């Protein structure tokens, strides 16, 4: 896939993510957090609302990789991003399927995240 096409698709995903995290819109997309993310919220003593606020500010500069297929065979597209929270670089991974965006991984990055649109 060409870089320009990947960028357009990423921007489209980010717009859907903004819609899912912004209380002002009627929600066509719903953001959910998988139980696999509970450890992050407990370790950082934070609420989903705080992370949603960060996600609502995502731009193409937060994009890391995607779309890709899930290696476990779940349906939908997988998208990967990064952001800074409490001074640490955080890796976050989503799956979008139908009208659901599911965050199924969020943790401190174990290696430097590459941001191709910075």
C-alpha positions in Angstrom: 0.0 0.0 0.0 1.3 3.5 -0.9 2.2 5.8 1.9 -0.4 8.4 0.8 -3.2 5.8 0.8 -2.1 4.5 4.3 -2.1 8.1 5.6 -5.7 8.7 4.3 -6.9 5.5 5.9 -5.2 6.4 9.2 -6.8 9.8 9.2 -10.2 8.2 8.6 -9.6 5.8 11.5 -8.5 8.7 13.8 -11.7 10.6 12.9 -13.7 7.5 14.0 -11.7 7.3 17.2 -12.4 11.0 17.9 -16.1 10.4 17.3 -16.1 7.5 19.8 -14.2 9.5 22.5 -16.1 12.8 22.1 -19.2 13.2 24.2 -20.6 16.0 21.9 -21.3 13.7 18.9 -24.0 11.2 18.5 -21.9 8.0 18.6 -21.8 6.1 15.4 -18.7 4.4 16.7 -18.3 2.9 20.2 -14.9 2.6 22.0 -14.5 -0.3 24.3 -11.5 -1.5 26.4 -10.8 -5.2 26.5 -10.1 -6.7 29.9 -6.5 -7.1 28.8 -6.1 -3.4 29.4 -7.2 -3.4 33.0 -3.6 -3.7 34.3 -2.6 -0.5 32.6 -5.3 1.5 34.3 -4.5 -0.1 37.7 -0.7 0.4 37.4 -1.1 4.1 36.3 -4.0 4.7 38.7 -5.9 6.4 36.0 -9.4 6.3 34.5 -10.5 5.5 31.0 -11.8 9.1 30.8 -8.2 10.4 31.0 -7.0 8.1 28.2 -10.1 9.0 26.1 -9.1 12.6 26.5 -5.6 11.8 25.1 -7.1 9.7 22.2 -9.5 12.5 21.3 -6.3 14.6 20.6 -4.7 12.1 18.4 -3.4 13.3 15.0 -1.6 11.5 12.2 1.6 12.1 14.1 0.5 9.5 16.7 0.1 6.8 14.0 2.6 3.9 14.1 1.2 1.1 11.9 -1.8 -0.3 10.2 -4.2 -1.3 9.0 -3.3 -4.9 9.4 -5.0 -8.2 10.1 -5.2 -9.6 13.6 -2.6 -12.4 13.9 -5.1 -14.4 16.1 -7.7 -14.3 13.3 -10.2 -11.9 14.8 -12.2 -9.9 12.2 -11.6 -6.3 11.5 -8.6 -4.0 11.0 -5.8 -3.5 13.6 -4.3 -0.1 14.1 -1.3 0.9 16.3 -0.4 4.2 17.8 1.8 5.8 20.4 1.5 8.8 22.8 3.1 10.2 25.9 1.3 9.7 29.2 2.9 10.8 32.6 6.3 11.2 30.8 6.3 7.7 29.3 5.8 6.6 25.7 2.7 4.4 25.6 1.9 1.9 22.9 -1.8 1.4 22.1 -3.5 -1.1 19.7 -7.0 -1.0 18.4 -9.3 -3.3 16.4 -12.1 -1.7 14.4 -15.0 -4.0 13.4 -18.4 -2.8 12.3 -19.2 0.1 14.6 -16.9 -0.9 17.4 -13.4 0.2 18.2 -11.8 -2.1 20.8 -8.6 -1.1 22.6 -7.0 -4.5 23.3 -3.4 -3.4 24.1 -2.1 -0.5 26.0 1.2 -0.4 27.9 4.5 1.4 28.1 6.5 0.9 25.0 9.2 -1.7 25.2 11.0 -0.3 22.2 11.1 3.0 20.4 7.9 3.5 18.4 8.4 4.6 14.8 6.1 7.4 13.7 6.2 7.5 9.9 4.2 10.8 9.6 6.2 13.0 11.9 
